[in-house]
Amino acid sequence: MSSIHILSDSIVCPSQRAPAGGNSRCELSLWDLALLSFHNIQYGHLFSFPAGAPTEAVVERVRSSLSIALSHFRPLAGRLVVEKHENGGGISVYIDCDDRGAAFRLAAADGVHVADVEARSKDVPAFVDDLFPCNGAVNYDGVSLHLLAVQLTMLEDGVFLSCSFNHVVGDGTAFWNFFNAWAEISRSPTSHLRLYSRPVLERWFPAGCRPPIRLPFAHEGQFIERYSAPPLRVKFFHFTAAAVARLKAEVNEEPGTNKISSFQALTACMWRCITRARGIPENETVHCGLAADDRRRFSPRLPEAYFGCCISALVASATAGELLARGMGWAAGMIHDAVAGHTDEAIREEAKKWMEAPIVYPPSFLERFCVFMGSSPREGGGSMDFEVSLSPEAMAILELDAELNRVVSSSSFMPPSGTHFSQDISPLAAGAVKTD
C-alpha cells in the first residue's frame, strides 16, 4: 500500500475579519488551563464517493466553508499567548483571536480505499496515524502551532477529513458544535448559520475564579509533560441498539433499580472485561474514569453552545478482585453514584480547591490501572462503538472474553461512510465512546 503524501499546506483565515480596534483577548478558565499538557482532540471523518466524483469541487467546498465557519468560531483562528509576570508572579495564558487562521493540509493516499480505513474485523491500520495532523502535539504548543489544523486526504474512492482541535480552546462538546456548524455551512455555504448553531464564545467563570488566572510556573518545563505511548493495538467494538438495551435491562434488574443508563451499563461491562484482560492482581485498586460535561450540571445551566472546556473527570474505584467477584450491576451502580454525586455544589468545590493550588494535569496523572471513558456525543439510534487502546497481550485476551462477546456485535466495525473516530496515543484502556 502506497504511503500518504502531502500535496499542499496552506492557511485558511476567517471570511470576515474581526472589527478593527476590538478586544481580541479571550481569557481561559480553570478547565481550559488544566489541560495545557494534554494532547489535542483529533477526530477523523470518512466519506465514500462514487467513481469520477469532482475532487476539486470537494476541496474548494471544504476550504470555503471552513473560512466561513471560522468567522463564527474566532478562537480557532487565533494563537495561545503566554504572559509572564515579574517577581515570581507566575504566568497567564490566553487566546489572541487575531484571525491568523487555521492550518489546511491537502494529502493523497494512492492505492488506499475506504475499505482499507474501515479495517473490518482487524485493528485500526497503522497508516491511519498519517491521516491526522499535529500528531504528538500538546495543547501548550498552541503558542506556535495553529489551534485548529485540518487535513483532507484523497482516497481512491473517498476522502478522509481529520481535525486537530486544541483542547484548551474547547472540549468535545465544543468540537462537535463547531464541526456540526461547519457541516451546516458546507451544505449551504452562502447561507448564514441558524440561530441554534451560534456558539457562545464568552468564557464563563464561577465566583472566585475570575481571570486572568495565574499559574505558579516560570517556564514550560515545570508543567508540560511530553509522552509517547508504547506499542498499542487499537480496535473498535460495535454494540447494536438491541444489545445495549438488553444489557441495560439486565444491569438494572440485578440491584432492582431503573436508574442506570445505557452508557453506565456498557461502561461497567468494559471496565470489568478490560480489568480481566490485563490480569491485574486482586488486591490492586482499579479505577473507572469518565469525562463529564459540566454544562448541564451547573445551576443555572450553561448553554449547550458554550464554546470552551467545561468538563470534569469522575472516578469509581474498587479492588480488581472485588470488581470481578461482584456482579456487573454493582459496578454500574458505582459508576452511577459517581455521576449522580457530580452536582453544582461538588463542581464549585472542586473549582475552589483548584484555584487555591492551580495545577496543569499531566497525562500520567491517570492511575496505571485506570480505564478512562471519553468522547461520547449524544446522538440518536442507540447503538455504540467503543474504540479501545490496549497492549497487544491484553487486547488478545479481551477479544476472547466471554462476558464481552455475549454483548458485542463485532470488532473493528465502522459504518461505510460519514463516520468518525479518534486518534489517541493514551496508554490507557479506553479511547472514544460514540453512539450513532
SEDOSE-654768 format. One line per 8 residues: number of its first residue (from 1); their letters; for each residue x, y, z of C-alpha. Coordinates in pm, whole numbers, padded with zeros to 5 digits. Layout:
REM residues N
NUM = A = X Y Z ~ ...
//
This chain:
REM residues 436
1 = MSSIHILS = 00000 00000 00000 ~ 00139 00338 -00102 ~ 00237 00589 00164 ~ 00037 00904 00227 ~ 00199 01212 00078 ~ 00134 01582 00125 ~ 00012 01779 -00177 ~ -00003 02124 -00020
9 = DSIVCPSQ = -00005 02316 00309 ~ -00191 02644 00343 ~ -00375 02866 00591 ~ -00748 02933 00594 ~ -00849 03262 00753 ~ -01199 03373 00863 ~ -01404 03500 00571 ~ -01498 03807 00775
17 = RAPAGGNS = -01227 03968 00987 ~ -01297 04095 01337 ~ -01378 04468 01360 ~ -01069 04686 01394 ~ -00998 04815 01741 ~ -01187 04538 01920 ~ -01053 04332 02209 ~ -00905 04013 02066
25 = RCELSLWD = -00807 03867 02403 ~ -01003 03557 02507 ~ -00939 03463 02868 ~ -00912 03097 02966 ~ -01097 02931 03251 ~ -00952 02686 03501 ~ -01100 02398 03299 ~ -00910 02519 02992
33 = LALLSFHN = -00579 02580 03167 ~ -00578 02244 03344 ~ -00546 02072 03004 ~ -00239 02254 02871 ~ -00027 01938 02890 ~ -00280 01706 02724 ~ -00291 01625 02354 ~ -00520 01788 02100
41 = IQYGHLFS = -00863 01647 02028 ~ -00826 01458 01699 ~ -01122 01319 01506 ~ -01138 01175 01158 ~ -01439 01156 00929 ~ -01452 00900 00649 ~ -01664 00954 00337 ~ -01705 00737 00030
49 = FPAGAPTE = -01752 00886 -00316 ~ -01875 00740 -00642 ~ -01615 00688 -00911 ~ -01532 01004 -01105 ~ -01653 01244 -00836 ~ -01517 01601 -00888 ~ -01249 01610 -00618 ~ -01151 01969 -00698
57 = AVVERVRS = -01501 02083 -00607 ~ -01484 01890 -00281 ~ -01158 02057 -00183 ~ -01292 02403 -00262 ~ -01615 02340 -00071 ~ -01425 02225 00237 ~ -01190 02525 00228 ~ -01455 02790 00164
65 = SLSIALSH = -01698 02658 00424 ~ -01417 02635 00681 ~ -01337 03001 00619 ~ -01699 03096 00691 ~ -01712 02874 01000 ~ -01401 03038 01143 ~ -01582 03373 01130 ~ -01822 03231 01390
73 = FRPLAGRL = -01557 03045 01594 ~ -01280 03305 01611 ~ -01074 03145 01890 ~ -00988 02862 01648 ~ -00819 03110 01416 ~ -00600 03256 01692 ~ -00296 03156 01896 ~ -00214 03094 02260
81 = VVEKHENG = -00017 03370 02429 ~ 00187 03330 02747 ~ 00215 03638 02966 ~ 00496 03625 03224 ~ 00452 03820 03546 ~ 00750 03972 03722 ~ 00893 03889 04062 ~ 00783 03528 04063
89 = GGISVYID = 00424 03611 03979 ~ 00382 03310 03753 ~ 00227 03314 03408 ~ -00110 03374 03247 ~ -00221 03207 02925 ~ -00491 03340 02694 ~ -00606 03315 02332 ~ -00530 03603 02098
97 = CDDRGAAF = -00819 03589 01849 ~ -00611 03763 01584 ~ -00758 03588 01277 ~ -00425 03430 01181 ~ -00619 03132 01058 ~ -00628 02754 01072 ~ -00389 02512 00903 ~ -00521 02329 00598
105 = RLAAADGV = -00335 02033 00453 ~ -00425 01851 00133 ~ -00286 01500 00104 ~ -00329 01191 -00109 ~ -00322 00822 -00022 ~ -00259 00646 -00350 ~ -00386 00291 -00351 ~ -00584 00336 -00028
113 = HVADVEAR = -00960 00272 -00038 ~ -01237 00343 00209 ~ -01248 -00028 00295 ~ -00880 -00016 00393 ~ -00951 00254 00651 ~ -01260 00076 00783 ~ -01047 -00230 00864 ~ -01340 -00457 00934
121 = SKDVPAFV = -01250 -00738 01177 ~ -00896 -00600 01206 ~ -00706 -00350 01414 ~ -00718 00014 01306 ~ -00441 00027 01041 ~ -00111 00190 01135 ~ -00128 00425 00835 ~ -00435 00594 00986
129 = DDLFPCNG = -00198 00794 01210 ~ -00073 00971 00896 ~ -00426 01087 00818 ~ -00412 01322 01118 ~ -00216 01648 01151 ~ -00024 01756 01459 ~ 00041 01406 01595 ~ 00219 01426 01929
137 = AVNYDGVS = 00148 01796 01987 ~ 00027 01904 02330 ~ -00216 02187 02380 ~ 00053 02424 02505 ~ 00211 02403 02160 ~ -00069 02635 02052 ~ 00171 02921 02131 ~ 00335 02840 01796
145 = LHLLAVQL = 00106 02592 01621 ~ -00241 02650 01480 ~ -00524 02592 01727 ~ -00713 02412 01451 ~ -00544 02201 01184 ~ -00743 02024 00913 ~ -00619 01751 00681 ~ -00818 01640 00377
153 = TMLEDGVF = -00674 01317 00238 ~ -00793 01198 -00102 ~ -00851 00821 -00117 ~ -00914 00613 -00428 ~ -01290 00611 -00364 ~ -01347 00872 -00097 ~ -01189 01122 00139 ~ -01075 01128 00499
161 = LSCSFNHV = -01131 01463 00671 ~ -00947 01499 01002 ~ -00924 01778 01256 ~ -00669 01853 01526 ~ -00855 02076 01771 ~ -00664 02234 02060 ~ -00824 02104 02380 ~ -00757 02432 02562
169 = VGDGTAFW = -00988 02607 02317 ~ -01272 02367 02381 ~ -01385 02022 02490 ~ -01564 01750 02296 ~ -01899 01929 02310 ~ -01735 02246 02177 ~ -01569 02046 01899 ~ -01897 01893 01783
177 = NFFNAWAE = -02072 02231 01800 ~ -01802 02364 01569 ~ -01796 02064 01336 ~ -02174 02046 01301 ~ -02189 02418 01228 ~ -01914 02375 00968 ~ -02109 02088 00811 ~ -02421 02304 00804
185 = ISRSPTSH = -02233 02581 00626 ~ -02079 02332 00382 ~ -02422 02207 00282 ~ -02526 02565 00207 ~ -02214 02787 00203 ~ -02399 03104 00105 ~ -02643 03091 00397 ~ -02595 03214 00750
193 = LRLYSRPV = -02586 02979 01044 ~ -02921 02917 01203 ~ -02960 03077 01543 ~ -02931 02748 01732 ~ -02588 02684 01585 ~ -02429 03006 01701 ~ -02159 02947 01964 ~ -02139 03126 02297
201 = LERWFPAG = -01780 03247 02282 ~ -01776 03445 02606 ~ -01594 03235 02867 ~ -01773 03167 03194 ~ -01601 03189 03533 ~ -01763 03084 03862 ~ -01726 03307 04167 ~ -01370 03314 04292
209 = CRPPIRLP = -01229 03205 03957 ~ -01213 03536 03775 ~ -00950 03596 03504 ~ -00674 03632 03440 ~ -00585 03317 03628 ~ -00217 03295 03717 ~ -00037 02963 03702 ~ 00251 02924 03954
217 = FAHEGQFI = 00517 02841 03696 ~ 00813 03020 03546 ~ 00869 02810 03234 ~ 00726 02528 03024 ~ 00942 02257 03176 ~ 00765 02294 03511 ~ 00420 02193 03389 ~ 00438 02032 03043
225 = ERYSAPPL = 00478 01655 03018 ~ 00552 01511 02675 ~ 00461 01147 02644 ~ 00492 00885 02371 ~ 00282 00573 02403 ~ 00426 00223 02389 ~ 00310 -00005 02105 ~ -00066 -00046 02128
233 = RVKFFHFT = -00338 -00229 01945 ~ -00646 -00022 01865 ~ -00983 -00176 01779 ~ -01344 -00075 01752 ~ -01609 -00282 01926 ~ -01965 -00238 01800 ~ -02276 -00283 02013 ~ -02619 -00280 01849
241 = AAAVARLK = -02907 -00086 01999 ~ -03078 -00415 02088 ~ -02768 -00548 02266 ~ -02725 -00224 02460 ~ -03092 -00223 02563 ~ -03070 -00586 02677 ~ -02757 -00517 02883 ~ -02914 -00208 03040
249 = AEVNEEPG = -03219 -00410 03148 ~ -03002 -00686 03299 ~ -02777 -00443 03485 ~ -03075 -00259 03635 ~ -03253 -00582 03729 ~ -02959 -00706 03936 ~ -02979 -00429 04205 ~ -03353 -00376 04147
257 = TNKISSFQ = -03336 -00024 04006 ~ -03409 00164 03684 ~ -03158 00446 03726 ~ -02855 00301 03546 ~ -02818 00437 03193 ~ -02713 00251 02880 ~ -02376 00423 02884 ~ -02317 00338 03250
265 = ALTACMWR = -02412 -00027 03191 ~ -02179 -00066 02894 ~ -01900 00122 03072 ~ -01927 -00121 03364 ~ -01902 -00413 03122 ~ -01590 -00270 02958 ~ -01433 -00187 03296 ~ -01471 -00547 03412
273 = CITRARGI = -01361 -00706 03083 ~ -01054 -00483 03042 ~ -00953 -00537 03404 ~ -00977 -00912 03350 ~ -00780 -00890 03023 ~ -00499 -00701 03193 ~ -00459 -00969 03456 ~ -00446 -00715 03739
281 = PENETVHC = -00380 -00871 04082 ~ -00690 -00900 04301 ~ -00558 -00667 04572 ~ -00473 -00382 04333 ~ -00712 -00086 04317 ~ -00859 -00026 03973 ~ -01038 00287 03859 ~ -01300 00373 03601
289 = GLAADDRR = -01288 00736 03492 ~ -01544 00924 03286 ~ -01520 01266 03125 ~ -01835 01451 03234 ~ -01978 01758 03062 ~ -02050 02011 03338 ~ -02269 02243 03129 ~ -02593 02077 03235
297 = RFSPRLPE = -02477 02021 03593 ~ -02433 02386 03687 ~ -02727 02572 03838 ~ -02832 02759 03637 ~ -02716 02551 03343 ~ -02467 02680 03092 ~ -02581 02689 02729 ~ -02504 02377 02524
305 = AYFGCCIS = -02339 02615 02276 ~ -02085 02733 02539 ~ -01754 02726 02350 ~ -01476 02628 02585 ~ -01380 02346 02820 ~ -01635 02258 03084 ~ -01554 01902 03184 ~ -01460 01705 03494
313 = ALVASATA = -01317 01359 03546 ~ -01541 01133 03754 ~ -01390 00821 03908 ~ -01526 00496 04051 ~ -01277 00269 04231 ~ -01258 -00085 04363 ~ -01004 -00361 04402 ~ -00970 -00583 04097
321 = GELLARGM = -01088 -00882 04298 ~ -01398 -00703 04424 ~ -01485 -00567 04078 ~ -01473 -00911 03917 ~ -01631 -01103 04205 ~ -01939 -00883 04232 ~ -02200 -00851 03960 ~ -02198 -00608 03672
329 = GWAAGMIH = -02493 -00428 03830 ~ -02275 -00348 04132 ~ -02003 -00198 03909 ~ -02259 00001 03713 ~ -02409 00123 04039 ~ -02073 00264 04147 ~ -02042 00447 03817 ~ -02397 00577 03850
337 = DAVAGHTD = -02327 00705 04202 ~ -02015 00890 04079 ~ -02224 01060 03811 ~ -02517 01137 04044 ~ -02285 01293 04301 ~ -02137 01532 04047 ~ -02361 01828 04132 ~ -02332 02204 04102
345 = EAIREEAK = -02208 02218 04460 ~ -01945 01948 04402 ~ -01814 02115 04085 ~ -01782 02454 04254 ~ -01598 02297 04547 ~ -01352 02133 04305 ~ -01303 02468 04130 ~ -01233 02638 04465
353 = KWMEAPIV = -00967 02380 04553 ~ -00805 02414 04210 ~ -00784 02791 04245 ~ -00613 02751 04582 ~ -00344 02533 04421 ~ -00360 02560 04038 ~ -00232 02256 03853 ~ -00184 02155 03491
361 = YPPSFLER = -00272 01788 03480 ~ -00001 01568 03325 ~ -00119 01271 03117 ~ 00044 01047 03376 ~ -00195 01167 03649 ~ -00428 00887 03547 ~ -00356 00579 03752 ~ -00178 00283 03599
369 = FCVFMGSS = -00483 00060 03645 ~ -00738 00307 03512 ~ -00993 00264 03237 ~ -01098 00608 03113 ~ -01407 00668 02903 ~ -01445 00983 02698 ~ -01577 01140 02379 ~ -01938 01027 02393
377 = PREGGGSM = -02152 01267 02188 ~ -02526 01226 02242 ~ -02653 01115 01904 ~ -02956 00912 01809 ~ -03003 00544 01732 ~ -02895 00369 02050 ~ -02602 00164 01918 ~ -02249 00235 02039
385 = DFEVSLSP = -01893 00198 01911 ~ -01611 00173 02164 ~ -01258 00246 02043 ~ -01021 00061 02274 ~ -00642 00102 02300 ~ -00456 -00177 02481 ~ -00125 -00357 02485 ~ -00113 -00638 02227
393 = EAMAILEL = -00119 -00902 02503 ~ -00422 -00757 02680 ~ -00611 -00698 02355 ~ -00569 -01063 02254 ~ -00728 -01170 02583 ~ -01004 -00910 02559 ~ -01108 -01034 02215 ~ -01181 -01376 02368
401 = DAELNRVV = -01358 -01250 02681 ~ -01685 -01440 02719 ~ -01866 -01159 02902 ~ -01776 -00910 02632 ~ -01859 -01144 02343 ~ -02203 -01201 02490 ~ -02278 -00834 02424 ~ -02052 -00717 02143
409 = SSSSFMPP = -02178 -00744 01786 ~ -01847 -00717 01606 ~ -01497 -00578 01648 ~ -01338 -00305 01440 ~ -01680 -00228 01292 ~ -01717 00108 01122 ~ -02016 00227 00918 ~ -01925 00263 00549
417 = SGTHFSQD = -01934 00641 00515 ~ -01976 00963 00704 ~ -01843 00805 01021 ~ -01584 00937 01263 ~ -01323 00809 01501 ~ -01046 00949 01713 ~ -00669 00932 01723 ~ -00541 00889 02077
425 = ISPLAAGA = -00194 00790 02194 ~ -00301 00725 02552 ~ -00163 00404 02703 ~ -00485 00361 02900 ~ -00752 00118 02804 ~ -01029 00336 02676 ~ -01047 00553 02372 ~ -01353 00718 02230
433 = VKTD = -01704 00604 02303 ~ -01959 00705 02043 ~ -02321 00650 01958 ~ -02473 00659 01613
//
